[in-house]
């Protein structure tokens, strides 16, 4: 419980939450881009 209090009440805890959130959003974005490129490449090679 102390860890959660430190995570959301200190400046280094809030920065950690911001970095973790940013990395997760970036991972979802890259997955969407890569899967889109895979679909586009697959469609162009099967013509």
HTML snippet that shows the backbone in 3Dmol.js (N, CA, C, O; Angstrom):
<script src="https://3Dmol.org/build/3Dmol-min.js"></script>
<div id="view" style="width:600px;height:400px;position:relative"></div>
<script>
const pdb = `
ATOM      1  N   UNK A   1       0.816  -1.190   0.000  1.00  0.00           N
ATOM      2  CA  UNK A   1       0.000   0.000   0.000  1.00  0.00           C
ATOM      3  C   UNK A   1       0.863   1.260   0.000  1.00  0.00           C
ATOM      4  O   UNK A   1       0.516   2.260  -0.629  1.00  0.00           O
ATOM      5  N   UNK A   2       1.967   1.204   0.696  1.00  0.00           N
ATOM      6  CA  UNK A   2       2.886   2.347   0.720  1.00  0.00           C
ATOM      7  C   UNK A   2       3.440   2.615  -0.675  1.00  0.00           C
ATOM      8  O   UNK A   2       3.659   3.766  -1.054  1.00  0.00           O
ATOM      9  N   UNK A   3       3.663   1.556  -1.429  1.00  0.00           N
ATOM     10  CA  UNK A   3       4.192   1.737  -2.789  1.00  0.00           C
ATOM     11  C   UNK A   3       3.192   2.483  -3.664  1.00  0.00           C
ATOM     12  O   UNK A   3       3.585   3.351  -4.444  1.00  0.00           O
ATOM     13  N   UNK A   4       1.908   2.159  -3.549  1.00  0.00           N
ATOM     14  CA  UNK A   4       0.901   2.863  -4.346  1.00  0.00           C
ATOM     15  C   UNK A   4       0.778   4.316  -3.917  1.00  0.00           C
ATOM     16  O   UNK A   4       0.594   5.197  -4.758  1.00  0.00           O
ATOM     17  N   UNK A   5       0.877   4.575  -2.632  1.00  0.00           N
ATOM     18  CA  UNK A   5       0.831   5.955  -2.152  1.00  0.00           C
ATOM     19  C   UNK A   5       2.024   6.734  -2.700  1.00  0.00           C
ATOM     20  O   UNK A   5       1.871   7.869  -3.153  1.00  0.00           O
ATOM     21  N   UNK A   6       3.205   6.130  -2.659  1.00  0.00           N
ATOM     22  CA  UNK A   6       4.392   6.787  -3.215  1.00  0.00           C
ATOM     23  C   UNK A   6       4.267   6.984  -4.727  1.00  0.00           C
ATOM     24  O   UNK A   6       4.704   8.000  -5.267  1.00  0.00           O
ATOM     25  N   UNK A   7       3.667   6.003  -5.399  1.00  0.00           N
ATOM     26  CA  UNK A   7       3.549   6.076  -6.853  1.00  0.00           C
ATOM     27  C   UNK A   7       2.695   7.262  -7.287  1.00  0.00           C
ATOM     28  O   UNK A   7       3.022   7.931  -8.267  1.00  0.00           O
ATOM     29  N   UNK A   8       1.611   7.530  -6.573  1.00  0.00           N
ATOM     30  CA  UNK A   8       0.689   8.570  -7.008  1.00  0.00           C
ATOM     31  C   UNK A   8       0.820   9.887  -6.244  1.00  0.00           C
ATOM     32  O   UNK A   8       0.087  10.836  -6.525  1.00  0.00           O
ATOM     33  N   UNK A   9       1.744   9.958  -5.281  1.00  0.00           N
ATOM     34  CA  UNK A   9       1.829  11.201  -4.505  1.00  0.00           C
ATOM     35  C   UNK A   9       3.194  11.876  -4.590  1.00  0.00           C
ATOM     36  O   UNK A   9       3.355  12.990  -4.090  1.00  0.00           O
ATOM     37  N   UNK A  10       4.168  11.237  -5.202  1.00  0.00           N
ATOM     38  CA  UNK A  10       5.487  11.858  -5.320  1.00  0.00           C
ATOM     39  C   UNK A  10       5.748  12.231  -6.769  1.00  0.00           C
ATOM     40  O   UNK A  10       5.118  11.711  -7.690  1.00  0.00           O
ATOM     41  N   UNK A  11       6.696  13.147  -6.948  1.00  0.00           N
ATOM     42  CA  UNK A  11       6.992  13.579  -8.314  1.00  0.00           C
ATOM     43  C   UNK A  11       7.628  12.469  -9.134  1.00  0.00           C
ATOM     44  O   UNK A  11       7.311  12.327 -10.315  1.00  0.00           O
ATOM     45  N   UNK A  12       8.513  11.683  -8.546  1.00  0.00           N
ATOM     46  CA  UNK A  12       9.125  10.586  -9.304  1.00  0.00           C
ATOM     47  C   UNK A  12       8.124   9.463  -9.557  1.00  0.00           C
ATOM     48  O   UNK A  12       8.243   8.754 -10.556  1.00  0.00           O
ATOM     49  N   UNK A  13       7.154   9.289  -8.686  1.00  0.00           N
ATOM     50  CA  UNK A  13       6.109   8.297  -8.919  1.00  0.00           C
ATOM     51  C   UNK A  13       5.204   8.698 -10.067  1.00  0.00           C
ATOM     52  O   UNK A  13       4.868   7.878 -10.921  1.00  0.00           O
ATOM     53  N   UNK A  14       4.810   9.963 -10.083  1.00  0.00           N
ATOM     54  CA  UNK A  14       3.951  10.445 -11.166  1.00  0.00           C
ATOM     55  C   UNK A  14       4.679  10.426 -12.502  1.00  0.00           C
ATOM     56  O   UNK A  14       4.072  10.141 -13.534  1.00  0.00           O
ATOM     57  N   UNK A  15       5.977  10.727 -12.492  1.00  0.00           N
ATOM     58  CA  UNK A  15       6.752  10.650 -13.732  1.00  0.00           C
ATOM     59  C   UNK A  15       6.847   9.203 -14.207  1.00  0.00           C
ATOM     60  O   UNK A  15       6.816   8.948 -15.411  1.00  0.00           O
ATOM     61  N   UNK A  16       6.962   8.265 -13.293  1.00  0.00           N
ATOM     62  CA  UNK A  16       6.978   6.851 -13.663  1.00  0.00           C
ATOM     63  C   UNK A  16       5.661   6.440 -14.307  1.00  0.00           C
ATOM     64  O   UNK A  16       5.656   5.725 -15.309  1.00  0.00           O
ATOM     65  N   UNK A  17       4.550   6.883 -13.742  1.00  0.00           N
ATOM     66  CA  UNK A  17       3.244   6.581 -14.322  1.00  0.00           C
ATOM     67  C   UNK A  17       3.141   7.186 -15.715  1.00  0.00           C
ATOM     68  O   UNK A  17       2.622   6.545 -16.629  1.00  0.00           O
ATOM     69  N   UNK A  18       3.627   8.410 -15.890  1.00  0.00           N
ATOM     70  CA  UNK A  18       3.578   9.059 -17.197  1.00  0.00           C
ATOM     71  C   UNK A  18       4.411   8.291 -18.217  1.00  0.00           C
ATOM     72  O   UNK A  18       3.973   8.104 -19.352  1.00  0.00           O
ATOM     73  N   UNK A  19       5.595   7.845 -17.836  1.00  0.00           N
ATOM     74  CA  UNK A  19       6.463   7.108 -18.756  1.00  0.00           C
ATOM     75  C   UNK A  19       5.851   5.759 -19.108  1.00  0.00           C
ATOM     76  O   UNK A  19       5.874   5.359 -20.272  1.00  0.00           O
ATOM     77  N   UNK A  20       5.307   5.056 -18.130  1.00  0.00           N
ATOM     78  CA  UNK A  20       4.676   3.757 -18.387  1.00  0.00           C
ATOM     79  C   UNK A  20       3.492   3.929 -19.325  1.00  0.00           C
ATOM     80  O   UNK A  20       3.317   3.134 -20.248  1.00  0.00           O
ATOM     81  N   UNK A  21       2.675   4.956 -19.103  1.00  0.00           N
ATOM     82  CA  UNK A  21       1.530   5.222 -19.972  1.00  0.00           C
ATOM     83  C   UNK A  21       1.983   5.552 -21.381  1.00  0.00           C
ATOM     84  O   UNK A  21       1.411   5.053 -22.350  1.00  0.00           O
ATOM     85  N   UNK A  22       3.009   6.393 -21.506  1.00  0.00           N
ATOM     86  CA  UNK A  22       3.523   6.760 -22.818  1.00  0.00           C
ATOM     87  C   UNK A  22       4.040   5.538 -23.576  1.00  0.00           C
ATOM     88  O   UNK A  22       3.780   5.396 -24.771  1.00  0.00           O
ATOM     89  N   UNK A  23       4.763   4.661 -22.896  1.00  0.00           N
ATOM     90  CA  UNK A  23       5.317   3.469 -23.544  1.00  0.00           C
ATOM     91  C   UNK A  23       4.190   2.538 -23.995  1.00  0.00           C
ATOM     92  O   UNK A  23       4.270   1.961 -25.080  1.00  0.00           O
ATOM     93  N   UNK A  24       3.154   2.385 -23.192  1.00  0.00           N
ATOM     94  CA  UNK A  24       2.036   1.528 -23.588  1.00  0.00           C
ATOM     95  C   UNK A  24       1.289   2.101 -24.789  1.00  0.00           C
ATOM     96  O   UNK A  24       0.915   1.361 -25.699  1.00  0.00           O
ATOM     97  N   UNK A  25       1.071   3.415 -24.797  1.00  0.00           N
ATOM     98  CA  UNK A  25       0.408   4.047 -25.942  1.00  0.00           C
ATOM     99  C   UNK A  25       1.266   3.908 -27.195  1.00  0.00           C
ATOM    100  O   UNK A  25       0.743   3.651 -28.280  1.00  0.00           O
ATOM    101  N   UNK A  26       2.577   4.077 -27.052  1.00  0.00           N
ATOM    102  CA  UNK A  26       3.481   3.941 -28.186  1.00  0.00           C
ATOM    103  C   UNK A  26       3.473   2.500 -28.709  1.00  0.00           C
ATOM    104  O   UNK A  26       3.535   2.287 -29.920  1.00  0.00           O
ATOM    105  N   UNK A  27       3.399   1.514 -27.816  1.00  0.00           N
ATOM    106  CA  UNK A  27       3.363   0.118 -28.245  1.00  0.00           C
ATOM    107  C   UNK A  27       2.093  -0.178 -29.029  1.00  0.00           C
ATOM    108  O   UNK A  27       2.149  -0.872 -30.044  1.00  0.00           O
ATOM    109  N   UNK A  28       0.955   0.331 -28.583  1.00  0.00           N
ATOM    110  CA  UNK A  28      -0.303   0.125 -29.307  1.00  0.00           C
ATOM    111  C   UNK A  28      -0.240   0.794 -30.675  1.00  0.00           C
ATOM    112  O   UNK A  28      -0.692   0.224 -31.668  1.00  0.00           O
ATOM    113  N   UNK A  29       0.315   1.994 -30.728  1.00  0.00           N
ATOM    114  CA  UNK A  29       0.440   2.705 -32.008  1.00  0.00           C
ATOM    115  C   UNK A  29       1.313   1.917 -32.991  1.00  0.00           C
ATOM    116  O   UNK A  29       0.940   1.735 -34.150  1.00  0.00           O
ATOM    117  N   UNK A  30       2.472   1.454 -32.524  1.00  0.00           N
ATOM    118  CA  UNK A  30       3.357   0.704 -33.417  1.00  0.00           C
ATOM    119  C   UNK A  30       2.728  -0.610 -33.860  1.00  0.00           C
ATOM    120  O   UNK A  30       2.913  -1.025 -35.003  1.00  0.00           O
ATOM    121  N   UNK A  31       1.990  -1.268 -32.976  1.00  0.00           N
ATOM    122  CA  UNK A  31       1.311  -2.497 -33.385  1.00  0.00           C
ATOM    123  C   UNK A  31       0.298  -2.214 -34.487  1.00  0.00           C
ATOM    124  O   UNK A  31       0.201  -2.975 -35.450  1.00  0.00           O
ATOM    125  N   UNK A  32      -0.454  -1.132 -34.356  1.00  0.00           N
ATOM    126  CA  UNK A  32      -1.425  -0.774 -35.401  1.00  0.00           C
ATOM    127  C   UNK A  32      -0.720  -0.460 -36.718  1.00  0.00           C
ATOM    128  O   UNK A  32      -1.174  -0.889 -37.780  1.00  0.00           O
ATOM    129  N   UNK A  33       0.368   0.272 -36.660  1.00  0.00           N
ATOM    130  CA  UNK A  33       1.106   0.613 -37.879  1.00  0.00           C
ATOM    131  C   UNK A  33       1.685  -0.642 -38.519  1.00  0.00           C
ATOM    132  O   UNK A  33       1.554  -0.831 -39.728  1.00  0.00           O
ATOM    133  N   UNK A  34       2.321  -1.499 -37.731  1.00  0.00           N
ATOM    134  CA  UNK A  34       2.955  -2.688 -38.294  1.00  0.00           C
ATOM    135  C   UNK A  34       1.928  -3.657 -38.860  1.00  0.00           C
ATOM    136  O   UNK A  34       2.148  -4.229 -39.928  1.00  0.00           O
ATOM    137  N   UNK A  35       0.806  -3.854 -38.164  1.00  0.00           N
ATOM    138  CA  UNK A  35      -0.217  -4.751 -38.690  1.00  0.00           C
ATOM    139  C   UNK A  35      -0.845  -4.164 -39.953  1.00  0.00           C
ATOM    140  O   UNK A  35      -1.203  -4.903 -40.871  1.00  0.00           O
ATOM    141  N   UNK A  36      -0.979  -2.848 -40.002  1.00  0.00           N
ATOM    142  CA  UNK A  36      -1.491  -2.216 -41.222  1.00  0.00           C
ATOM    143  C   UNK A  36      -0.548  -2.412 -42.389  1.00  0.00           C
ATOM    144  O   UNK A  36      -0.984  -2.690 -43.506  1.00  0.00           O
ATOM    145  N   UNK A  37       0.743  -2.270 -42.137  1.00  0.00           N
ATOM    146  CA  UNK A  37       1.720  -2.486 -43.203  1.00  0.00           C
ATOM    147  C   UNK A  37       1.758  -3.947 -43.631  1.00  0.00           C
ATOM    148  O   UNK A  37       1.937  -4.239 -44.814  1.00  0.00           O
ATOM    149  N   UNK A  38       1.594  -4.860 -42.694  1.00  0.00           N
ATOM    150  CA  UNK A  38       1.568  -6.285 -43.042  1.00  0.00           C
ATOM    151  C   UNK A  38       0.364  -6.601 -43.919  1.00  0.00           C
ATOM    152  O   UNK A  38       0.484  -7.359 -44.882  1.00  0.00           O
ATOM    153  N   UNK A  39      -0.797  -6.028 -43.599  1.00  0.00           N
ATOM    154  CA  UNK A  39      -1.979  -6.260 -44.427  1.00  0.00           C
ATOM    155  C   UNK A  39      -1.795  -5.665 -45.817  1.00  0.00           C
ATOM    156  O   UNK A  39      -2.167  -6.283 -46.814  1.00  0.00           O
ATOM    157  N   UNK A  40      -1.223  -4.467 -45.883  1.00  0.00           N
ATOM    158  CA  UNK A  40      -1.013  -3.792 -47.157  1.00  0.00           C
ATOM    159  C   UNK A  40      -0.027  -4.587 -48.023  1.00  0.00           C
ATOM    160  O   UNK A  40      -0.235  -4.732 -49.228  1.00  0.00           O
ATOM    161  N   UNK A  41       1.023  -5.090 -47.421  1.00  0.00           N
ATOM    162  CA  UNK A  41       2.017  -5.870 -48.162  1.00  0.00           C
ATOM    163  C   UNK A  41       1.418  -7.192 -48.623  1.00  0.00           C
ATOM    164  O   UNK A  41       1.674  -7.641 -49.740  1.00  0.00           O
ATOM    165  N   UNK A  42       0.629  -7.804 -47.768  1.00  0.00           N
ATOM    166  CA  UNK A  42      -0.011  -9.080 -48.141  1.00  0.00           C
ATOM    167  C   UNK A  42      -0.981  -8.916 -49.282  1.00  0.00           C
ATOM    168  O   UNK A  42      -1.055  -9.781 -50.154  1.00  0.00           O
ATOM    169  N   UNK A  43      -1.728  -7.829 -49.300  1.00  0.00           N
ATOM    170  CA  UNK A  43      -2.702  -7.597 -50.368  1.00  0.00           C
ATOM    171  C   UNK A  43      -2.008  -7.327 -51.693  1.00  0.00           C
ATOM    172  O   UNK A  43      -2.482  -7.762 -52.742  1.00  0.00           O
ATOM    173  N   UNK A  44      -0.883  -6.610 -51.654  1.00  0.00           N
ATOM    174  CA  UNK A  44      -0.201  -6.260 -52.906  1.00  0.00           C
ATOM    175  C   UNK A  44       0.543  -7.456 -53.509  1.00  0.00           C
ATOM    176  O   UNK A  44       0.734  -7.498 -54.724  1.00  0.00           O
ATOM    177  N   UNK A  45       0.959  -8.408 -52.710  1.00  0.00           N
ATOM    178  CA  UNK A  45       1.703  -9.542 -53.249  1.00  0.00           C
ATOM    179  C   UNK A  45       0.793 -10.657 -53.746  1.00  0.00           C
ATOM    180  O   UNK A  45       1.239 -11.521 -54.501  1.00  0.00           O
ATOM    181  N   UNK A  46      -0.486 -10.655 -53.332  1.00  0.00           N
ATOM    182  CA  UNK A  46      -1.400 -11.720 -53.748  1.00  0.00           C
ATOM    183  C   UNK A  46      -2.285 -11.325 -54.906  1.00  0.00           C
ATOM    184  O   UNK A  46      -3.326 -11.948 -55.112  1.00  0.00           O
ATOM    185  N   UNK A  47      -1.916 -10.317 -55.668  1.00  0.00           N
ATOM    186  CA  UNK A  47      -2.735  -9.905 -56.825  1.00  0.00           C
ATOM    187  C   UNK A  47      -2.491 -10.800 -58.001  1.00  0.00           C
ATOM    188  O   UNK A  47      -3.090 -10.607 -59.058  1.00  0.00           O
TER     189      UNK A  47
END
`;
const viewer = $3Dmol.createViewer("view");
viewer.addModel(pdb, "pdb");
viewer.setStyle({}, {cartoon: {color: "spectrum"}});
viewer.zoomTo();
viewer.render();
</script>
